[in-house]
Amino acid sequence: MNNCTYDSIINMILYHVSASPDRVAVKCGAQRLTYRQLNEQSDRVAAYLEQKGAVSHGIIAVAMERTVQLVSVCLGIMKHGSAYLPIDIEYPEERIQSLLNNAKIEHIFCDAPVSIPQQFSEGIINPQDIINSCYQRKSSNLPNKETPAYCIYTSGSTGEPKGVLISHDGLLNHTQWFIDEFGVTEADVLLQRTSIAFDASVWELWTGLAAGACTVILPTAYAKHPLGILLTLQQEHISIAQFVPTLLRELVRLRQFEHMPCRLVFCGGESLTWELVDQFFSKTRSQLVNLYGPTETTIDVTFWRVEQGGGRDLPPPIGKPIRGMQVYLLDEHGAPVKQEQEGEIAIAGPGVAIGYVNTPSENALRFSTLNVDGKPVRIYKTGDIGIVSASGELSFLGRRDSQHKVNGHRVELLAIEQVVQQTPGVHCAAVYLDILASGEKQICACYVVEANVETHLLEQRIKQAVSAQLPAYMHPSQLYSLANLPLLPNGKVNHNALREMNANPSVITPSVAGDASTLDRLQAIWKEILSHQAISADSHFFECGATSLSVMMLLGRIANLFNVDLTPKDIFDHPILAQQAELLNGSARQCGENSLLLDAHAWRKRESEDTPGLAQREILEKPPETPAYLENVVMAFYIRGECSVARVREAFGAVLEQQPALRCSFDSTHTASGVVYNTPLMSFRCLFT
């Protein structure tokens, strides 16, 4: 990297536009953008905003699919001097309306089927129309360090979502530190996986481009599938990637993780555990880095290069401040604590946010000043509790607002969660506070069972661990076993969803004995379909050799044996045997007569012969998130000795002539699907070894 002085990351990107214009900057599936194309497209976006009279230093919303054009639009908005506000297109309409209203949005770049409220319809911009246009900028001015770069709303996991405005100075400081600290070069390939609605996506988007590297946007179809993520890491030769601990734990469980090509793996957004650290290093020699930073600062404030050695009295450290940032631990009166004492984490430096959008009362509460060596320093008070060890490393201990009064006692939910999480047989856990109709508070703990562990025995083990380590007033009133913990789009545990699931018995069920019958019957089905005897509760359907045809067979067996109508998406979302058993036990879609068979009968009566059958229709209507490697059923035949290619061709031709289903294709429209029968296949290839 050159040694120039920059005012923003835009200048850093433009350096590579000039130095290596034809190098690939962004990839997403088959899509490619070179640095020259990225610059040209972003210039058109900036020019369009100029002509529309969009005010600089304002906020422009972006609700787009995960494509290379997403990067062009966000870069163009920053070139214009505005901040981009990314909106996850999977958000419900109510949340989208709340964000747009709070940020007072006038312009929205949108190319996705998103429910934009009617009042904002006039401000919707089709990004493809702008990118394909010939708009020319009238001004070549670029933003300075004080100009806002992006606005991201907090997840709302600890309260009402608030819009956080970050400056180019903060983004530049983080980007330059990251490139220097971890030696990012043009040879690196960075993965962009995090939803753009969360601040972890910011460094994934811009660090690689500022270093002249290639950024690979993970296609939506793979974003929530661990196998799809690992496949992308290998196919794209990803060298730098980031995962929240919950997702990393799922990736480490897969045997393919051992072949992960990353030299650097970053972890953040949740507390890292020593157990996960050990699991990680048992599978790979990649460098693991633990990051910490609230949304109210520019992405990360501290970092720690993870090491297995040393004491483990405290959780894995979050390390020391990144270059240019300062961290202070304050007591309840706002004064610095003494050495090796707990305190609230307060942050200072260029990475501290400009503030919350249109919420002055919140700004006054969270952003304040601290007297440091006789000078006032602007700080953000995180509400997080930390402690600095004797070695100088900062550890995260929890949040102030996770301390609740229950029956007159002060209760630390994270302390309970840690005990449950560390119980042998627990894969992951979450603890939350539920308020009953009477107003009484009760502690609830949810956990995911590891493979080959009996649920009812594990519940007793958890109760014993809690009784041994915690006072009676901190014991959970309810224990729930889940197939998976519900997650927010950024990968964090969704505590609001846990509360909703608790109110819906069909979604979450208490830990009780009796799941074995479902598991055993489902295990027998797997063995029959997959011809695979080594099936356990932790087995992965597709890792055991399943194809899209296997999915259809499984759905049919489940419908007949359990009288439950599942969909292919259910199987893709719950590929583990134990997960499927849990899904069947909690399914609310049971009915008196098998709905799948009723659909088949209705289909035959309603449609003619020349339409796809029910099984064919299921295959044709696979959900868009179906991994690409499940698109086909592949068979290979190896013939030893002499073989007549002509006679093999003749035999296959005879079979094809007698079986129309083997030579049909489907002509589909938006209203119907018809069958077209082809002539028998007259040529094919035989490969001999």
C-alpha positions in Angstrom: 0.0 0.0 0.0 1.2 3.5 -0.8 2.0 6.0 2.0 -0.4 8.8 0.9 -2.5 10.7 3.3 -6.2 10.2 2.8 -9.4 12.0 3.9 -11.6 8.9 3.4 -11.6 5.3 2.2 -12.9 6.6 -1.1 -9.5 8.0 -1.9 -7.9 4.7 -1.0 -10.2 2.9 -3.4 -9.6 5.4 -6.2 -5.8 4.7 -5.8 -6.5 1.1 -6.9 -8.9 2.3 -9.6 -5.9 4.1 -11.1 -3.2 1.5 -10.3 -5.1 -1.7 -11.2 -8.3 -0.7 -13.1 -8.9 -4.2 -14.6 -8.4 -6.2 -11.3 -11.6 -7.8 -10.0 -12.9 -5.8 -7.1 -16.2 -7.5 -6.3 -17.7 -10.9 -7.0 -21.0 -12.5 -6.2 -21.7 -15.8 -7.8 -21.2 -15.3 -11.6 -21.2 -11.5 -11.2 -18.0 -9.5 -11.5 -17.0 -5.9 -11.2 -13.5 -4.6 -11.9 -12.2 -1.5 -10.1 -12.8 0.5 -13.2 -16.4 -0.7 -13.5 -17.1 -0.1 -9.8 -15.8 3.4 -10.1 -17.9 4.2 -13.2 -21.1 2.8 -11.7 -20.7 4.6 -8.4 -20.0 7.8 -10.2 -23.3 7.5 -12.0 -25.1 7.0 -8.7 -23.5 10.1 -7.2 -24.3 12.1 -10.4 -27.9 11.0 -10.2 -28.2 12.1 -6.6 -26.7 15.5 -7.6 -29.3 16.0 -10.3 -32.1 14.9 -8.0 -31.0 17.6 -5.6 -30.3 15.2 -2.8 -28.8 17.1 0.1 -25.2 16.1 1.0 -24.6 15.1 4.6 -28.1 13.5 4.4 -29.1 9.8 4.7 -30.0 7.6 1.6 -31.6 4.2 2.2 -30.5 1.1 0.4 -32.8 -2.0 0.3 -31.2 -4.2 -2.3 -30.4 -7.9 -3.0 -26.9 -9.2 -2.3 -25.3 -8.4 -5.7 -22.2 -6.5 -6.9 -24.4 -3.5 -7.7 -25.1 -3.1 -4.0 -21.5 -2.1 -3.5 -21.7 0.4 -6.4 -24.7 2.1 -4.9 -23.3 2.4 -1.4 -20.0 3.7 -2.8 -21.9 6.2 -5.0 -23.9 7.5 -2.0 -20.7 8.1 -0.1 -19.1 9.9 -3.1 -22.1 12.2 -3.1 -21.4 13.1 0.5 -24.3 11.3 2.0 -24.5 8.4 4.4 -25.9 5.1 3.2 -28.6 3.4 5.4 -28.6 -0.3 4.7 -32.0 -2.1 5.2 -32.2 -5.9 5.4 -34.8 -6.8 2.7 -36.1 -9.6 5.0 -37.2 -7.1 7.7 -41.0 -6.9 8.3 -42.8 -3.9 6.9 -43.4 -2.4 10.3 -39.6 -2.3 11.1 -38.8 -0.9 7.7 -41.4 1.9 8.1 -40.0 2.6 11.6 -36.5 3.0 10.3 -37.5 5.2 7.3 -39.7 7.4 9.5 -37.0 7.8 12.2 -34.3 8.6 9.6 -36.6 10.9 7.6 -35.7 9.2 4.4 -36.5 10.8 1.0 -34.6 8.5 -1.4 -34.5 4.7 -1.4 -32.4 2.5 -3.8 -34.5 -0.7 -4.1 -34.3 -3.7 -6.5 -35.9 -6.3 -4.2 -39.6 -7.2 -3.5 -39.6 -5.3 -0.3 -42.8 -3.9 1.3 -41.9 -0.2 1.2 -44.7 1.8 2.9 -46.8 3.8 0.4 -45.7 7.2 1.8 -42.2 6.5 0.6 -43.1 5.2 -2.9 -42.2 8.4 -4.7 -38.6 8.2 -3.4 -37.9 4.7 -4.7 -35.0 4.5 -7.2 -34.3 1.5 -9.4 -30.5 1.1 -9.1 -30.2 -0.8 -12.4 -31.7 2.2 -14.3 -29.1 4.5 -12.8 -26.2 2.2 -13.4 -27.1 1.7 -17.0 -27.5 5.4 -17.6 -25.1 8.1 -18.7 -25.3 10.5 -15.7 -22.2 12.7 -15.3 -21.0 14.3 -12.1 -20.8 18.1 -12.1 -18.7 18.2 -9.0 -15.6 16.1 -8.3 -15.6 16.9 -4.6 -15.3 14.0 -2.2 -16.3 13.8 1.5 -13.9 14.9 4.2 -13.3 13.3 7.5 -16.3 14.9 9.3 -18.8 13.8 6.6 -21.1 11.0 7.7 -20.3 7.7 5.9 -23.1 5.3 6.9 -26.0 5.0 9.3 -26.8 1.6 10.9 -29.6 0.9 13.3 -28.9 -1.1 16.4 -30.3 -4.7 16.5 -32.7 -3.9 19.3 -31.5 -6.9 21.2 -31.1 -4.7 24.3 -33.8 -2.1 23.7 -35.5 0.0 20.9 -33.4 0.2 17.7 -31.6 3.5 17.2 -29.9 4.9 14.1 -26.2 5.4 14.6 -24.4 7.9 12.3 -20.7 7.2 11.7 -18.2 9.6 10.2 -15.6 9.0 7.4 -12.9 9.7 10.0 -13.9 6.7 12.1 -14.2 4.5 9.0 -10.8 5.6 7.7 -9.2 5.0 11.1 -10.5 1.5 11.3 -9.7 0.6 7.7 -6.1 1.8 7.8 -5.6 0.0 11.2 -7.0 -3.2 9.9 -4.9 -3.2 6.7 -1.7 -2.5 8.6 -2.3 -4.8 11.6 -3.2 -7.9 9.5 -1.2 -7.2 6.4 -4.1 -7.1 3.9 -2.8 -7.0 0.4 -4.0 -7.3 -3.2 -3.5 -11.0 -2.9 -6.2 -11.4 -0.3 -9.8 -12.4 -0.9 -12.3 -11.3 1.7 -15.8 -12.7 2.4 -18.7 -10.4 2.8 -21.3 -12.6 4.6 -22.9 -10.4 7.3 -26.3 -8.8 6.5 -25.5 -5.2 5.4 -28.0 -4.0 8.1 -25.3 -4.7 10.7 -22.1 -2.9 11.3 -19.9 -5.9 11.0 -20.7 -5.8 7.3 -18.9 -2.4 7.0 -15.3 -3.7 7.2 -16.3 -6.8 5.1 -17.4 -4.4 2.3 -14.7 -1.7 2.3 -11.4 -3.1 3.8 -10.6 -5.3 0.9 -11.4 -2.6 -1.7 -9.3 -0.1 0.2 -6.4 -2.6 0.1 -6.9 -3.4 -3.6 -8.0 -6.9 -2.8 -11.1 -8.9 -4.0 -14.3 -8.9 -2.0 -16.6 -11.9 -2.5 -20.3 -11.3 -1.5 -21.8 -14.5 -0.3 -24.9 -15.3 -2.3 -28.2 -15.2 -0.4 -28.8 -18.9 -1.1 -25.7 -19.8 0.9 -25.8 -17.2 3.7 -27.6 -19.4 6.2 -26.3 -22.8 5.2 -23.0 -23.8 6.9 -22.1 -26.2 4.1 -22.8 -23.6 1.5 -20.5 -21.2 3.4 -17.7 -23.7 3.6 -18.2 -24.5 -0.1 -17.8 -20.8 -0.9 -14.7 -20.5 1.2 -13.0 -23.3 -0.7 -14.3 -22.4 -4.2 -13.4 -18.7 -3.9 -10.1 -19.3 -2.0 -11.2 -16.9 0.8 -8.3 -15.8 3.0 -10.2 -13.5 5.4 -13.6 -14.2 6.9 -15.7 -13.3 9.9 -18.4 -15.2 11.8 -20.3 -14.7 15.0 -19.5 -17.4 17.6 -22.9 -19.1 17.2 -22.3 -19.6 13.4 -18.6 -20.5 13.9 -19.7 -23.2 16.3 -21.9 -24.8 13.6 -19.1 -24.5 11.0 -16.5 -26.1 13.3 -18.8 -29.1 13.7 -18.6 -30.0 10.0 -15.7 -32.1 8.9 -15.2 -29.9 5.8 -14.0 -27.1 8.2 -10.6 -28.9 8.4 -10.1 -27.8 4.7 -11.0 -24.2 5.3 -8.5 -22.0 3.3 -8.7 -18.8 5.5 -5.5 -17.4 7.0 -7.5 -15.1 9.3 -10.9 -15.8 10.9 -12.5 -13.0 12.9 -15.1 -13.5 15.7 -17.3 -10.9 17.2 -20.9 -9.8 18.0 -21.2 -12.3 20.9 -19.0 -13.6 23.7 -16.3 -16.1 22.6 -16.0 -19.2 24.8 -12.9 -21.2 25.7 -14.7 -24.3 24.5 -15.2 -22.9 21.0 -11.5 -21.8 21.0 -10.4 -25.3 21.7 -12.8 -26.7 19.0 -11.5 -24.2 16.5 -7.8 -25.0 16.9 -8.5 -28.8 16.9 -9.6 -28.4 13.3 -7.4 -25.7 11.8 -4.2 -23.7 12.2 -5.8 -20.5 11.0 -5.3 -17.3 13.1 -8.5 -16.6 15.2 -9.1 -13.0 16.2 -11.7 -11.9 18.8 -13.2 -8.5 18.1 -15.3 -6.2 20.3 -17.2 -3.0 19.5 -20.8 -1.8 19.8 -22.7 -0.3 16.9 -22.2 3.2 18.4 -18.5 3.0 17.5 -17.0 2.3 14.1 -17.2 -1.5 14.0 -14.4 -2.6 16.3 -12.8 -1.0 19.3 -10.6 -3.8 20.7 -9.1 -7.0 19.3 -7.3 -10.0 20.6 -5.2 -12.6 18.7 -6.6 -15.7 20.3 -4.2 -18.0 22.2 -5.0 -21.3 23.9 -2.4 -21.0 26.6 -2.6 -18.9 29.8 -5.1 -18.8 32.6 -8.8 -19.3 32.1 -10.3 -17.7 35.2 -11.8 -15.1 33.0 -13.6 -15.4 29.6 -11.4 -15.1 26.5 -10.2 -11.5 26.4 -11.4 -8.9 23.9 -7.9 -7.5 24.0 -6.5 -4.0 23.6 -7.8 -0.9 21.8 -7.2 -0.7 18.0 -4.9 2.1 16.9 -6.3 5.6 17.6 -9.0 4.4 20.1 -9.0 4.6 23.9 -10.9 2.5 26.4 -11.8 3.5 30.0 -13.4 1.5 32.8 -15.7 3.7 34.9 -17.4 3.1 38.3 -21.1 3.9 38.9 -20.2 7.6 39.5 -18.4 7.9 36.2 -14.9 7.9 37.7 -12.1 5.6 36.5 -11.8 2.3 38.5 -8.6 1.1 40.1 -6.4 -1.6 38.5 -8.0 -5.0 38.1 -11.4 -3.8 39.2 -14.7 -4.2 37.2 -16.1 -1.1 35.5 -18.4 0.1 32.7 -16.6 0.2 29.4 -16.4 3.7 28.0 -14.8 4.4 24.5 -13.1 7.5 23.1 -11.4 8.3 19.8 -12.3 8.9 16.1 -14.4 5.8 15.9 -17.0 7.1 18.4 -20.2 7.8 16.4 -21.5 11.2 15.5 -24.5 10.3 17.5 -28.0 8.8 17.3 -30.3 10.0 14.5 -33.1 12.3 15.6 -33.0 11.2 19.2 -31.3 13.9 21.3 -32.4 12.5 24.6 -30.5 9.2 23.9 -27.5 11.2 22.8 -27.3 13.0 26.1 -27.7 9.7 28.0 -25.0 7.7 26.2 -22.5 10.3 24.8 -20.7 12.4 27.3 -17.3 13.8 28.2 -14.6 12.5 30.5 -11.9 14.6 32.1 -8.6 13.0 31.0 -5.4 14.8 32.2 -7.3 18.0 32.6 -8.9 17.9 29.1 -12.5 16.9 28.2 -12.7 13.8 26.0 -15.9 12.8 24.3 -16.8 9.2 25.2 -19.5 6.6 24.5 -20.7 4.7 27.6 -21.5 1.2 26.4 -23.3 -0.3 29.4 -20.9 -3.3 29.1 -18.9 -4.4 32.1 -15.2 -5.2 31.7 -12.1 -5.9 33.7 -8.4 -5.5 32.8 -6.2 -8.4 33.8 -2.7 -8.2 35.2 -1.4 -8.8 31.6 -3.2 -5.7 30.4 -5.9 -7.6 28.4 -9.5 -6.4 28.6 -12.2 -9.0 29.2 -16.0 -8.6 28.7 -18.0 -9.7 31.7 -21.6 -8.9 30.7 -24.0 -5.9 30.5 -25.3 -3.7 33.2 -28.8 -4.2 31.7 -28.5 -8.0 32.0 -28.7 -7.4 35.7 -32.3 -7.6 36.8 -34.3 -7.6 40.0 -36.2 -10.9 40.5 -38.1 -11.2 43.8 -35.9 -8.6 45.4 -32.7 -10.2 44.3 -30.2 -8.8 41.7 -29.8 -11.5 39.0 -27.1 -11.6 36.4 -28.6 -13.5 33.4 -25.2 -14.0 31.7 -23.9 -15.8 34.8 -26.8 -18.3 34.6 -26.2 -18.7 30.8 -22.6 -19.5 31.4 -23.4 -22.3 33.8 -25.9 -23.8 31.5 -23.6 -23.4 28.5 -20.7 -25.2 30.3 -22.8 -28.2 31.3 -21.5 -31.3 29.5 -23.9 -32.2 26.7 -25.1 -28.6 26.0 -24.2 -27.4 22.5 -25.3 -23.8 23.1 -27.6 -21.9 25.4 -29.4 -18.7 26.1 -31.1 -17.3 29.2 -33.9 -14.7 29.3 -36.4 -13.1 31.7 -40.1 -13.8 31.1 -42.9 -11.7 32.6 -46.1 -13.6 33.4 -49.6 -12.2 33.1 -49.5 -11.8 36.9 -46.5 -9.5 36.5 -44.2 -12.1 38.2 -40.8 -12.5 36.6 -39.3 -15.9 35.9 -36.0 -17.0 34.6 -36.1 -19.2 31.5 -33.1 -21.1 30.0 -33.1 -22.6 26.4 -30.4 -25.0 25.2 -29.5 -27.1 22.2 -28.5 -30.7 23.0 -25.3 -32.2 21.6 -25.3 -35.4 19.6 -25.9 -38.7 21.3 -27.1 -37.1 24.5 -30.5 -37.9 26.0 -32.6 -34.8 26.6 -34.2 -35.7 29.8 -30.9 -36.8 31.4 -29.3 -33.6 30.3 -32.0 -31.6 31.9 -31.2 -33.2 35.2 -27.5 -32.5 34.7 -28.2 -28.8 34.1 -30.3 -28.6 37.3 -27.5 -30.2 39.2 -24.9 -27.8 37.8 -27.2 -24.7 38.5 -27.8 -25.9 42.1 -24.1 -26.4 42.7 -22.9 -23.1 41.3 -25.7 -20.6 41.8 -27.9 -19.3 44.6 -31.5 -20.5 44.6 -32.9 -17.2 43.4 -30.9 -17.5 40.2 -32.2 -21.0 39.3 -34.2 -21.0 36.0 -37.9 -21.7 36.5 -38.2 -23.2 33.0 -35.8 -25.3 31.0 -36.5 -25.7 27.3 -34.7 -27.9 24.7 -34.5 -26.5 21.2 -33.3 -27.8 17.9 -31.6 -24.4 17.3 -31.5 -21.0 19.0 -33.4 -18.3 17.0 -31.0 -15.8 15.5 -31.1 -12.2 14.3 -29.9 -11.6 10.8 -26.5 -10.7 12.2 -26.2 -14.1 13.8 -26.8 -13.0 17.4 -29.3 -14.8 19.6 -32.8 -13.3 19.1 -34.0 -13.0 22.7 -37.3 -11.4 21.6 -38.0 -14.5 19.5 -37.3 -16.7 22.5 -40.0 -14.9 24.5 -42.5 -15.3 21.6 -41.7 -19.0 21.3 -42.3 -19.4 25.0 -45.8 -18.1 24.5 -46.4 -20.5 21.6 -46.2 -24.2 22.9 -46.3 -25.5 19.3 -42.9 -23.9 18.6 -41.0 -24.6 21.8 -41.4 -27.6 24.0 -40.2 -28.3 27.6 -37.5 -30.8 28.1 -39.3 -34.2 28.6 -38.6 -37.8 27.9 -40.4 -39.3 25.0 -38.5 -37.9 22.0 -36.7 -41.2 21.4 -39.6 -42.8 19.6 -39.7 -40.0 16.9 -35.9 -40.0 16.6 -35.7 -43.8 16.3 -38.4 -44.0 13.6 -36.9 -41.1 11.7 -33.4 -42.7 12.0 -34.9 -45.9 10.4 -36.2 -43.8 7.4 -32.8 -42.2 6.9 -31.1 -45.6 6.9 -33.6 -46.9 4.3 -33.3 -43.9 2.0 -29.6 -43.3 2.3 -28.5 -47.0 2.6 -26.3 -45.7 5.4 -26.1 -47.6 8.7 -23.9 -45.2 10.7 -26.8 -42.7 11.4 -26.8 -40.8 14.7 -28.8 -38.0 16.2 -26.0 -35.6 15.0 -25.8 -36.9 11.4 -26.2 -34.4 8.6 -28.7 -35.4 5.9 -26.7 -34.1 2.9 -23.3 -35.1 4.4 -24.6 -38.7 4.4 -25.1 -38.6 0.6 -28.6 -37.2 0.2 -29.7 -35.5 -3.0 -32.7 -33.5 -4.0 -34.4 -36.9 -4.9 -33.6 -38.1 -1.3 -35.4 -35.0 0.0 -38.6 -36.0 -1.9 -38.3 -39.5 -0.6 -37.9 -38.3 2.9 -41.0 -36.0 2.7 -43.1 -38.9 1.4 -42.0 -41.3 4.3 -42.6 -38.6 6.9 -46.1 -37.8 5.5 -47.0 -41.5 5.6 -45.5 -42.4 9.0 -46.0 -39.2 11.0 -49.0 -37.7 9.1 -47.1 -34.4 8.9 -46.8 -32.4 5.7 -43.3 -30.9 5.6 -41.7 -28.9 2.7 -38.3 -29.2 1.0 -37.3 -25.9 2.8 -38.0 -27.6 6.2 -35.4 -30.3 5.3 -32.8 -27.7 4.0 -33.3 -25.6 7.2 -33.1 -28.7 9.5 -30.6 -31.1 8.0 -29.5 -32.7 11.3 -31.5 -35.8 12.4 -32.1 -34.4 15.9 -33.4 -31.2 14.4 -35.9 -33.0 12.2 -37.1 -35.0 15.1 -37.6 -31.9 17.1 -39.4 -30.3 14.2 -41.8 -33.3 13.9 -42.5 -33.3 17.7 -43.4 -29.6 17.6 -45.1 -29.5 14.2 -48.5 -27.7 14.2 -49.3 -29.0 10.7 -50.7 -32.3 11.6 -54.2 -33.1 10.2 -56.8 -35.8 10.2 -56.1 -37.0 6.7 -52.8 -36.8 5.0 -52.7 -33.5 3.1 -49.9 -34.5 0.8 -52.0 -37.4 -0.5 -55.1 -35.2 -0.8 -53.0 -32.8 -2.9 -52.0 -35.6 -5.1 -55.5 -36.8 -5.7 -56.7 -33.3 -6.4 -53.8 -32.8 -8.8 -54.7 -35.9 -10.8 -58.3 -34.9 -11.0 -57.7 -31.3 -11.9 -54.9 -31.6 -14.4 -54.3 -33.6 -17.6 -51.7 -36.3 -18.3 -49.4 -33.8 -19.8 -48.6 -32.0 -16.6 -45.8 -32.7 -14.1 -46.7 -35.2 -11.4 -46.7 -34.2 -7.7 -43.1 -35.4 -7.1 -41.9 -33.7 -10.2 -43.7 -30.5 -9.2 -42.0 -30.6 -5.8 -38.6 -30.9 -7.5 -39.4 -28.1 -10.0 -40.5 -25.8 -7.1 -37.4 -26.1 -5.0 -36.9 -23.0 -2.8 -34.4 -20.4 -4.1 -32.1 -21.1 -1.2 -31.5 -24.7 -2.3 -27.7 -25.2 -2.5 -26.5 -25.5 -6.1 -24.7 -28.8 -5.4 -28.2 -30.5 -4.8 -29.5 -29.6 -8.3 -28.7 -33.0 -9.9 -28.6 -36.7 -9.1 -25.4 -38.0 -10.5 -24.6 -41.7 -11.2 -21.4 -43.3 -12.5 -21.1 -46.8 -13.8 -17.8 -48.6 -14.0 -17.6 -51.5 -16.4 -14.7 -53.9 -16.3 -13.6 -56.1 -19.2 -14.7 -55.8 -22.8 -17.7 -53.7 -23.7 -19.5 -52.9 -26.9 -20.4 -49.2 -27.0 -22.9 -49.8 -29.8 -24.8 -52.5 -27.7 -24.8 -50.3 -24.6 -26.2 -47.4 -26.7 -28.9 -49.8 -28.1 -29.8 -51.0 -24.6 -30.2 -47.4 -23.2 -32.2 -46.4 -26.3 -34.6 -49.3 -25.7 -35.2 -48.3 -22.1 -35.7 -44.6 -23.1 -38.2 -45.6 -25.8 -40.3 -47.6 -23.3 -40.1 -45.0 -20.4 -41.4 -41.6 -21.4 -40.6 -40.2 -18.0 -36.9 -40.6 -18.7 -37.1 -38.4 -21.8 -39.4 -35.6 -20.8 -38.7 -31.9 -20.1 -40.9 -29.2 -18.7 -42.1 -26.1 -20.5 -43.0 -23.7 -17.6 -44.7 -20.3 -17.6 -45.9 -18.2 -14.7 -49.3 -19.9 -14.9 -48.7 -23.5 -15.7 -46.1 -26.2 -16.4 -46.4 -28.6 -19.3 -44.6 -31.8 -20.3 -42.7 -32.0 -23.6 -41.6 -35.6 -24.6 -38.3 -35.7 -26.5 -37.1 -38.3 -29.0 -35.0 -41.1 -27.4 -31.4 -40.1 -26.7 -29.3 -41.2 -29.7 -25.9 -40.3 -28.4 -24.0 -40.3 -25.2 -20.5 -40.7 -23.9 -19.0 -43.8 -22.2 -15.9 -43.2 -20.2 -13.6 -46.1 -19.6 -10.8 -46.5 -17.0 
